[in-house]
Amino acid sequence: MSRNQVRRSAGLGKSGPLNSGDDTGCTILHVDMDAFFALVELRTRPELHGKPVIVGGGSRGVVLSATYEARALGVHSAMPMSRALRLAPHAVVIAPDHRKYTEVSRNVMALFNSITPLVEPLSLDEAFLDISGTIRRLGSPLAIAELIRSRVVDEQGITCSVGIAPTKFIAKIASARCKPDGVLVVPADRVLAFLHPLPVSVLWGVGERTEEQLTRLGLYTVGDIANMPIATLRRALGQATGTHLHTLAWGIDPRSVTPHEPEKSIGAEETFSQDIDDPELIYAKLLHLADEVGTRVRGAGYVSRTISLKVRFSDFTTLSRSRTLTTPTDVTQEFYETARALYDSLGLERVRVRLVGVRAEGLRAAEGAAQQLILGAPDHGRREAEVAVDALRARFGSDAVLPGRLVERADPTESLPK
């Protein structure tokens, strides 16, 4: 697929900056992939370009990602699938493949690290970059942003948007304002002119409740907050919140880019298409989730010390339980056995379950860490087999090899990603 085709599939197909102002001193980039999960899926489904596509599943799941054609119909991330399909009844729905997204993310982050060592990932599909030490080698901030955009398209077949600014806060707002497939420079001497007309909702820390409080005070734009006496803000919102919003409203953000922020946990959870109380089906789903978590933990080069289980019941009551192992592990079977034991310890009988989740916590680098041996298993072989399976899946797809119990017993509830 050509670069222009990829960019057309992202939406507007911008090829240049929305603002070509002076980028001197704008050494912070915020790079955000456009409709990440959806565009990754479209790489192997060219017939879907230009159509509304939703990544998610079932009537009780949520939207994980949507193409801009679907977004134009009102669909957005985290929306219940039932509502999304009412808004876009002809949309194509694709079940998510998290292993695929993790691999593309790993490639994108490697690209960023080839530009500068100062990379702070925020999620699978976005990161801050400090390019202050890269300008002499690669050119102006705008030139570096265009280089990144071009390489993401050429190497990964997806698009991204880049905000360029003197601070992290302004760069993140800028990337959101130029989506999809755009780049926006906010010059150092134009920060307040850019920021003050924007709605208060762009400020970090302003959710629905805080926005309602600000509206009651007659504050609708960032400029309104900036021009409100800070003492009034503190009385209305509290000392910490009032100070925080006043500082941001004046474009002040002293935080530096913190590279190589380690993941604190890796997890997976799924919602069943109908509530179930069959323990064998729940065990099968725990195995499936442990398999996904184990693959991601090994792929990221981690081991985990603590395994946690999440269970949500039909009345939406949610319980979490965790167990800390004597030594860390990255073995799927250990994740599964621990999660199953945690589930059994709840003593659930004829209690209908809506959702289950497995999470690996207390992550640390696998290199040099003592490895957990599985009770009753040989000293060697289990982990080696799982690593071999990881390699086969990377080459032939995530469904190339499955645990035998998942092949033998299909799950008639067809659980849905959440």
C-alpha positions as CSV (number, residue, x, y, z in Angstrom):
1,M,0.0,0.0,0.0
2,S,1.4,3.4,-0.9
3,R,1.9,6.2,1.6
4,N,-1.0,8.2,0.2
5,Q,-3.3,5.3,0.5
6,V,-2.4,4.8,4.1
7,R,-3.0,8.4,4.8
8,R,-6.3,8.4,3.0
9,S,-7.4,5.5,5.2
10,A,-6.5,7.6,8.3
11,G,-8.8,10.4,7.3
12,L,-7.8,13.8,6.1
13,G,-4.5,12.9,4.5
14,K,-2.6,15.9,5.7
15,S,0.9,16.0,4.4
16,G,2.2,19.2,6.1
17,P,2.0,21.3,9.3
18,L,-1.2,23.0,10.3
19,N,1.0,25.7,11.8
20,S,4.4,26.5,10.3
21,G,5.3,29.0,13.0
22,D,8.7,29.4,14.6
23,D,9.7,26.1,16.2
24,T,12.7,27.5,18.0
25,G,12.8,26.2,21.6
26,C,10.0,23.7,20.9
27,T,11.9,20.6,21.9
28,I,9.1,18.4,23.2
29,L,7.1,16.2,20.8
30,H,3.9,14.3,21.6
31,V,3.4,11.5,19.0
32,D,0.1,9.8,18.9
33,M,-1.0,7.1,16.5
34,D,-4.2,7.7,14.7
35,A,-7.0,5.2,15.5
36,F,-4.2,2.8,16.3
37,F,-6.0,-0.6,16.7
38,A,-8.2,0.1,13.7
39,L,-5.5,1.2,11.3
40,V,-3.3,-1.8,12.3
41,E,-6.2,-4.0,11.3
42,L,-6.7,-2.2,8.0
43,R,-3.1,-3.1,7.0
44,T,-4.3,-6.6,6.1
45,R,-7.8,-5.6,5.0
46,P,-7.4,-3.1,2.2
47,E,-11.0,-3.6,1.1
48,L,-12.2,-1.9,4.3
49,H,-10.4,1.4,3.6
50,G,-12.9,4.3,3.6
51,K,-15.5,2.3,5.5
52,P,-16.6,2.6,9.1
53,V,-14.7,0.0,11.1
54,I,-14.9,-0.7,14.8
55,V,-12.5,-2.8,16.8
56,G,-14.4,-4.3,19.7
57,G,-16.9,-7.1,20.1
58,G,-20.4,-8.2,20.9
59,S,-23.3,-6.2,22.3
60,R,-21.9,-6.1,25.8
61,G,-18.3,-5.2,25.1
62,V,-16.9,-1.7,24.4
63,V,-15.3,0.1,21.5
64,L,-11.5,-0.2,21.6
65,S,-10.9,1.8,18.4
66,A,-12.7,3.1,15.4
67,T,-11.8,4.5,12.0
68,Y,-12.5,8.1,11.3
69,E,-15.4,7.1,9.1
70,A,-17.0,5.5,12.2
71,R,-16.1,8.4,14.4
72,A,-17.9,10.8,12.0
73,L,-21.1,8.8,12.8
74,G,-20.5,9.5,16.6
75,V,-18.6,6.3,17.5
76,H,-15.8,6.7,20.0
77,S,-13.5,4.6,22.2
78,A,-14.9,3.2,25.4
79,M,-18.5,3.5,24.0
80,P,-20.7,0.4,24.6
81,M,-20.8,-1.7,21.5
82,S,-24.6,-1.7,21.6
83,R,-24.7,2.1,21.2
84,A,-21.9,2.1,18.6
85,L,-23.8,-0.3,16.4
86,R,-27.0,1.8,16.7
87,L,-25.0,4.8,15.5
88,A,-23.2,2.9,12.8
89,P,-25.3,-0.1,11.9
90,H,-23.3,-0.9,8.8
91,A,-19.9,-0.7,10.4
92,V,-17.5,-3.6,10.1
93,V,-16.7,-5.0,13.6
94,I,-13.3,-6.7,14.1
95,A,-12.3,-8.6,17.2
96,P,-9.1,-7.2,18.7
97,D,-5.7,-8.9,18.5
98,H,-3.6,-7.5,21.3
99,R,-0.5,-9.4,20.4
100,K,-0.5,-7.8,17.0
101,Y,-0.9,-4.3,18.6
102,T,1.8,-5.0,21.1
103,E,4.2,-5.9,18.3
104,V,3.5,-2.8,16.3
105,S,3.8,-0.7,19.4
106,R,7.2,-2.2,20.1
107,N,8.3,-1.3,16.6
108,V,7.1,2.2,16.9
109,M,8.8,2.8,20.2
110,A,12.0,1.4,18.7
111,L,11.7,4.0,15.9
112,F,11.3,6.7,18.5
113,N,14.4,5.5,20.4
114,S,16.4,5.7,17.1
115,I,15.5,9.4,17.1
116,T,16.3,10.2,20.7
117,P,17.0,8.3,23.9
118,L,14.6,10.6,25.8
119,V,11.3,8.7,25.1
120,E,8.5,8.5,27.6
121,P,5.8,6.0,26.5
122,L,2.3,6.9,27.8
123,S,0.5,3.8,26.3
124,L,0.9,1.4,23.4
125,D,0.2,4.2,20.9
126,E,1.6,7.5,22.2
127,A,4.8,8.9,23.7
128,F,6.6,12.1,24.6
129,L,10.0,12.7,23.0
130,D,12.6,15.3,24.1
131,I,14.6,16.1,20.9
132,S,16.8,18.9,22.4
133,G,19.9,16.7,21.8
134,T,18.8,15.6,18.3
135,I,18.3,18.9,16.5
136,R,21.9,19.4,15.5
137,R,21.9,15.9,13.9
138,L,18.5,15.7,12.3
139,G,17.4,19.3,11.8
140,S,14.6,21.5,13.2
141,P,11.8,20.1,15.4
142,L,9.4,20.3,12.5
143,A,11.8,18.4,10.3
144,I,12.2,15.7,13.0
145,A,8.4,15.5,13.3
146,E,7.9,15.0,9.6
147,L,10.7,12.4,9.6
148,I,8.9,10.4,12.3
149,R,5.5,10.7,10.5
150,S,7.1,9.5,7.3
151,R,8.8,6.5,8.9
152,V,5.7,5.4,10.8
153,V,3.8,5.3,7.5
154,D,6.6,3.6,5.5
155,E,7.6,1.1,8.2
156,Q,4.4,0.3,10.0
157,G,1.7,1.2,7.5
158,I,-0.2,3.4,9.9
159,T,-0.3,7.2,10.5
160,C,0.4,9.4,13.5
161,S,-0.1,13.0,14.6
162,V,2.6,15.1,16.2
163,G,2.3,18.1,18.5
164,I,5.5,20.2,18.8
165,A,5.8,22.7,21.8
166,P,8.0,23.9,24.6
167,T,6.3,21.7,27.2
168,K,4.7,18.3,27.5
169,F,1.3,19.7,28.3
170,I,1.1,21.9,25.3
171,A,2.5,19.3,23.0
172,K,-0.2,16.8,24.0
173,I,-2.9,19.3,23.3
174,A,-1.4,20.1,20.0
175,S,-1.3,16.5,18.8
176,A,-5.0,16.1,19.6
177,R,-5.8,19.3,17.7
178,C,-4.2,18.2,14.4
179,K,-5.6,14.7,14.2
180,P,-5.6,12.7,12.0
181,D,-2.3,12.5,10.2
182,G,-1.2,16.1,11.1
183,V,1.5,18.0,12.8
184,L,1.1,21.2,14.8
185,V,3.7,23.6,16.0
186,V,2.9,25.8,19.0
187,P,5.7,28.5,19.1
188,A,7.0,29.4,22.5
189,D,5.8,33.0,22.1
190,R,2.3,31.9,21.0
191,V,1.5,29.4,23.8
192,L,-1.1,31.6,25.6
193,A,-2.7,32.7,22.3
194,F,-3.1,29.0,21.4
195,L,-4.2,27.8,24.9
196,H,-6.5,30.5,26.2
197,P,-9.4,30.1,23.7
198,L,-9.6,26.4,24.2
199,P,-12.4,24.8,26.4
200,V,-11.5,24.0,30.0
201,S,-11.8,20.3,29.3
202,V,-8.4,20.3,27.6
203,L,-6.7,20.8,31.0
204,W,-5.3,17.7,32.7
205,G,-7.4,16.9,35.7
206,V,-10.6,18.4,34.4
207,G,-13.2,15.6,34.2
208,E,-16.9,15.8,34.0
209,R,-17.4,16.8,37.7
210,T,-14.7,19.5,37.7
211,E,-16.0,20.9,34.4
212,E,-19.4,21.2,36.0
213,Q,-17.9,23.1,38.9
214,L,-16.0,25.4,36.5
215,T,-19.2,26.0,34.5
216,R,-21.1,27.0,37.6
217,L,-18.3,29.6,38.2
218,G,-18.8,30.9,34.7
219,L,-15.5,29.5,33.5
220,Y,-15.7,28.1,30.0
221,T,-12.3,28.6,28.5
222,V,-8.7,28.2,29.7
223,G,-8.4,32.0,29.5
224,D,-11.3,32.3,31.9
225,I,-9.4,30.2,34.4
226,A,-6.2,32.1,33.9
227,N,-7.9,35.4,34.6
228,M,-9.7,34.2,37.7
229,P,-7.9,35.1,40.9
230,I,-6.1,32.0,42.2
231,A,-7.5,32.5,45.7
232,T,-11.1,32.2,44.2
233,L,-10.1,29.0,42.4
234,R,-8.6,27.5,45.5
235,R,-11.7,28.3,47.6
236,A,-14.1,26.8,45.0
237,L,-12.0,23.8,44.0
238,G,-9.6,23.2,46.8
239,Q,-6.1,24.3,47.4
240,A,-4.4,21.6,45.2
241,T,-6.9,21.6,42.3
242,G,-7.2,25.3,42.1
243,T,-3.4,25.8,42.1
244,H,-2.9,23.0,39.5
245,L,-5.5,24.4,37.0
246,H,-4.3,28.0,37.4
247,T,-0.7,26.9,36.7
248,L,-1.7,24.9,33.6
249,A,-3.9,27.8,32.4
250,W,-0.8,29.9,32.1
251,G,1.0,27.3,30.1
252,I,3.4,26.4,32.9
253,D,4.5,22.7,32.9
254,P,8.0,22.1,34.4
255,R,7.9,18.3,33.9
256,S,10.7,16.7,31.9
257,V,10.4,13.7,29.6
258,T,11.1,10.6,31.7
259,P,12.5,7.9,29.5
260,H,12.0,4.1,29.8
261,E,9.2,4.3,32.3
262,P,8.6,0.6,33.1
263,E,5.2,-1.0,32.9
264,K,3.8,-1.6,36.3
265,S,1.5,-4.4,35.3
266,I,0.2,-6.4,32.3
267,G,-3.3,-7.8,32.2
268,A,-6.2,-9.0,30.2
269,E,-9.9,-9.3,30.9
270,E,-13.0,-10.3,29.0
271,T,-16.8,-9.9,29.3
272,F,-18.9,-13.0,28.5
273,S,-21.7,-12.5,26.0
274,Q,-24.0,-13.9,28.7
275,D,-23.5,-14.4,32.4
276,I,-22.3,-17.9,33.3
277,D,-21.9,-20.0,36.4
278,D,-20.1,-23.0,34.8
279,P,-16.7,-23.3,36.5
280,E,-15.2,-25.3,33.6
281,L,-16.0,-22.5,31.2
282,I,-14.6,-19.9,33.6
283,Y,-11.4,-22.1,34.0
284,A,-11.1,-22.2,30.2
285,K,-11.3,-18.4,30.0
286,L,-8.8,-18.0,32.8
287,L,-6.4,-20.2,30.8
288,H,-7.0,-18.1,27.7
289,L,-6.3,-14.9,29.6
290,A,-3.2,-16.3,31.3
291,D,-1.9,-17.4,27.9
292,E,-2.3,-13.8,26.6
293,V,-0.7,-12.3,29.7
294,G,2.1,-14.7,29.7
295,T,2.9,-14.0,26.1
296,R,3.0,-10.3,26.7
297,V,5.1,-10.5,29.8
298,R,7.7,-12.7,28.1
299,G,7.6,-10.4,25.0
300,A,8.3,-7.4,27.1
301,G,11.2,-9.1,28.9
302,Y,9.6,-9.1,32.3
303,V,8.8,-11.5,35.1
304,S,6.0,-11.0,37.6
305,R,5.9,-11.5,41.4
306,T,2.2,-11.0,41.9
307,I,-0.8,-12.4,40.1
308,S,-4.2,-10.9,40.5
309,L,-7.7,-12.1,39.6
310,K,-10.7,-9.8,38.8
311,V,-14.3,-11.1,38.8
312,R,-17.4,-9.1,38.0
313,F,-20.8,-10.5,38.7
314,S,-24.1,-10.1,37.0
315,D,-25.1,-7.2,39.3
316,F,-21.8,-5.5,38.4
317,T,-20.3,-6.1,41.8
318,T,-16.5,-6.6,41.3
319,L,-14.0,-8.5,43.4
320,S,-10.2,-8.6,43.1
321,R,-7.8,-11.0,44.7
322,S,-4.1,-11.3,44.4
323,R,-1.3,-13.7,45.4
324,T,2.5,-12.9,45.7
325,L,4.8,-15.7,44.6
326,T,7.9,-16.7,46.4
327,T,9.9,-16.1,43.2
328,P,8.9,-14.2,40.0
329,T,7.8,-16.0,36.9
330,D,6.9,-15.5,33.3
331,V,5.4,-18.9,32.8
332,T,1.8,-19.0,31.5
333,Q,1.0,-22.2,33.4
334,E,2.0,-20.5,36.7
335,F,-0.2,-17.5,35.9
336,Y,-3.1,-19.9,35.2
337,E,-2.7,-22.1,38.2
338,T,-2.5,-19.0,40.5
339,A,-5.6,-17.3,38.9
340,R,-7.6,-20.6,39.2
341,A,-6.6,-21.0,42.8
342,L,-7.7,-17.5,43.5
343,Y,-11.0,-18.1,41.8
344,D,-11.6,-21.3,43.8
345,S,-10.8,-19.5,47.0
346,L,-13.8,-17.3,46.4
347,G,-16.1,-20.3,47.0
348,L,-18.5,-19.3,44.3
349,E,-21.3,-21.7,43.7
350,R,-24.1,-20.9,41.2
351,V,-23.1,-17.3,41.2
352,R,-23.3,-15.9,37.7
353,V,-20.2,-14.2,36.4
354,R,-20.1,-11.4,33.8
355,L,-16.3,-10.8,33.5
356,V,-13.0,-12.3,34.5
357,G,-9.5,-10.9,34.3
358,V,-5.9,-11.9,35.0
359,R,-3.1,-9.4,35.7
360,A,0.6,-9.8,36.2
361,E,1.9,-7.2,38.7
362,G,5.2,-6.4,40.4
363,L,7.0,-6.6,37.1
364,R,10.8,-6.6,36.9
365,A,13.4,-7.3,34.2
366,A,13.6,-11.0,33.5
367,E,17.4,-11.0,33.1
368,G,19.0,-12.1,36.3
369,A,15.7,-12.8,38.1
370,A,15.2,-16.2,39.8
371,Q,12.6,-18.3,38.0
372,Q,9.7,-20.0,39.6
373,L,9.5,-23.8,39.2
374,I,6.0,-25.2,38.7
375,L,5.0,-27.8,41.2
376,G,5.0,-31.3,39.6
377,A,6.7,-29.9,36.4
378,P,10.1,-30.9,35.1
379,D,12.9,-28.5,36.0
380,H,13.3,-27.5,32.4
381,G,11.0,-27.5,29.4
382,R,7.8,-25.6,30.3
383,R,9.2,-22.1,29.7
384,E,11.2,-23.2,26.7
385,A,8.1,-24.6,25.1
386,E,6.2,-21.4,25.7
387,V,9.0,-19.3,24.2
388,A,8.9,-21.6,21.1
389,V,5.1,-21.0,20.9
390,D,5.7,-17.3,21.1
391,A,8.0,-17.5,18.1
392,L,5.5,-19.5,16.1
393,R,2.7,-17.0,16.9
394,A,4.9,-14.1,15.9
395,R,5.5,-15.7,12.5
396,F,2.2,-17.3,11.8
397,G,-0.4,-15.4,13.8
398,S,-1.8,-15.4,17.4
399,D,-4.0,-18.5,16.7
400,A,-1.3,-20.6,15.2
401,V,-0.8,-22.5,18.5
402,L,-3.3,-22.8,21.3
403,P,-3.3,-24.6,24.7
404,G,-4.7,-28.1,24.2
405,R,-7.6,-27.5,26.6
406,L,-8.7,-24.5,24.6
407,V,-8.7,-26.5,21.4
408,E,-10.5,-29.4,22.9
409,R,-13.2,-27.4,24.6
410,A,-14.7,-24.5,22.8
411,D,-16.4,-21.8,24.8
412,P,-20.0,-21.5,23.7
413,T,-20.5,-18.2,25.5
414,E,-18.1,-16.5,23.0
415,S,-16.6,-14.1,25.5
416,L,-16.1,-10.6,24.4
417,P,-13.1,-8.3,24.8
418,K,-13.7,-5.4,27.2
